[in-house]
Amino acid sequence: MKNLDINNLRENYNLDHIDFSNVRKNPIDLFIDWFNFEKSNNYKDVNACVLSTVSSDNIPSSRVVLLKYLKNDEFIFFTNYNSNKGKEISCNNNVCLNFFWVNSERQVRINGKATKISEDDSDDYFNARPIESQIGACVSSQSEIIDIAHDFTNDVEHFKFLHKNKKIKRPNHWGGYSIIPHKIEFWQGRPSRLHDRLLYEKCKEDWIFKRLSA
Ligand SMILES: Cc1cc2nc3c(=O)[nH]c(=O)nc-3n(C[C@H](O)[C@H](O)[C@H](O)COP(=O)(O)O)c2cc1C
């Protein structure tokens, strides 16, 4: 049996606080404030977030994806529709996105429903990607089991040979999902584990907010 003795790993959080006397009425505005703060500090992978889905037999699964757009209050990422996450979303489109911005001691948790974006919007994003990423999306059957010695270089070269001087078309199995949020929680680390938490919930067309105990 292996062990890790990490019980005394401990950080204190004291960089910032949430001003509960003056909160944004709309969580999307606060998300944009916090996101832009990360971006303006040139922190790495600011758009990386953990996406959680639940399988048809109620087994949860999480993985990192990249947020690519926040459009009309919807959070958009791209993936292979036949991947594990794609299969799970097709059975249950309740998902959760979690951003952890370690440098700012902040977390944002977003619950919502995921739906495929339009083919035209997926095309637009696919066509704007670097050619290497386009080829990657075409040659990889994400989440499928492959031979342990599989070499993607051969697939890429073969693909390039077949598509020489041709525009690469987005494969049907690859595209975007848009998450329409109904719950967004902001967490700011505070000293002594008495963290600040601000929860927004969608109520018809409005957002209502509540403070949560650390
Ligand atoms: C920083 C980072 C960014 C990633 N971005 C994406 C992404 O935008 N889309 C995607 O499908 N997978 C992305 N991945 C890979 C996923 O975490 C995951 O391995 C893959 O999507 C397969 O997940 P699934 O088998 O649960 O469907 C990223 C991984 C990391 C570490």
The ligand as an SDF file (V2000), in Angstrom:
LIG
                    3D

 31 33  0  0  0  0  0  0  0  0999 V2000
   -5.7940   22.2120  -20.4420 C   0  0  0  0  0  0  0  0  0  0  0  0
   -6.6820   21.2070  -21.1410 C   0  0  0  0  0  0  0  0  0  0  0  0
   -7.5760   21.6400  -22.0780 C   0  0  0  0  0  0  0  0  0  0  0  0
   -8.4360   20.7440  -22.7370 C   0  0  0  0  0  0  0  0  0  0  0  0
   -9.3590   21.2090  -23.5980 N   0  0  0  0  0  0  0  0  0  0  0  0
  -10.2180   20.3590  -24.1880 C   0  0  0  0  0  0  0  0  0  0  0  0
  -11.2940   20.8610  -25.0060 C   0  0  0  0  0  0  0  0  0  0  0  0
  -11.4940   22.0810  -25.1710 O   0  0  0  0  0  0  0  0  0  0  0  0
  -12.1110   19.9430  -25.5880 N   0  0  0  0  0  0  0  0  0  0  0  0
  -11.9510   18.5940  -25.4050 C   0  0  0  0  0  0  0  0  0  0  0  0
  -12.7120   17.8260  -25.9730 O   0  0  0  0  0  0  0  0  0  0  0  0
  -10.9830   18.1060  -24.6080 N   0  0  0  0  0  0  0  0  0  0  0  0
  -10.1220   18.9500  -23.9910 C   0  0  0  0  0  0  0  0  0  0  0  0
   -9.1520   18.4680  -23.1540 N   0  0  0  0  0  0  0  0  0  0  0  0
   -9.0430   16.9990  -22.9730 C   0  0  0  0  0  0  0  0  0  0  0  0
  -10.1310   16.5330  -21.9770 C   0  0  0  0  0  0  0  0  0  0  0  0
   -9.7480   16.8690  -20.6490 O   0  0  0  0  0  0  0  0  0  0  0  0
  -10.4110   15.0210  -22.0730 C   0  0  0  0  0  0  0  0  0  0  0  0
   -9.2310   14.2770  -21.9290 O   0  0  0  0  0  0  0  0  0  0  0  0
  -11.0610   14.6420  -23.4040 C   0  0  0  0  0  0  0  0  0  0  0  0
  -11.9850   15.6120  -23.8310 O   0  0  0  0  0  0  0  0  0  0  0  0
  -11.7710   13.3010  -23.3170 C   0  0  0  0  0  0  0  0  0  0  0  0
  -12.7480   13.3630  -22.3210 O   0  0  0  0  0  0  0  0  0  0  0  0
  -13.9690   12.3110  -22.2530 P   0  0  0  0  0  0  0  0  0  0  0  0
  -13.3890   10.9560  -22.5590 O   0  0  0  0  0  0  0  0  0  0  0  0
  -14.4680   12.4090  -20.8570 O   0  0  0  0  0  0  0  0  0  0  0  0
  -14.9860   12.7240  -23.2680 O   0  0  0  0  0  0  0  0  0  0  0  0
   -8.3220   19.3480  -22.4660 C   0  0  0  0  0  0  0  0  0  0  0  0
   -7.4180   18.9160  -21.4780 C   0  0  0  0  0  0  0  0  0  0  0  0
   -6.6270   19.8350  -20.8180 C   0  0  0  0  0  0  0  0  0  0  0  0
   -5.7210   19.3330  -19.7280 C   0  0  0  0  0  0  0  0  0  0  0  0
  1  2  1  0
  2  3  1  0
  2 30  2  0
  3  4  2  0
  4  5  1  0
  4 28  1  0
  5  6  2  0
  6  7  1  0
  6 13  1  0
  7  8  2  0
  7  9  1  0
  9 10  1  0
 10 11  2  0
 10 12  1  0
 12 13  2  0
 13 14  1  0
 14 15  1  0
 14 28  1  0
 15 16  1  0
 16 17  1  0
 16 18  1  0
 18 19  1  0
 18 20  1  0
 20 21  1  0
 20 22  1  0
 22 23  1  0
 23 24  1  0
 24 25  2  0
 24 26  1  0
 24 27  1  0
 28 29  2  0
 29 30  1  0
 30 31  1  0
M  END
$$$$
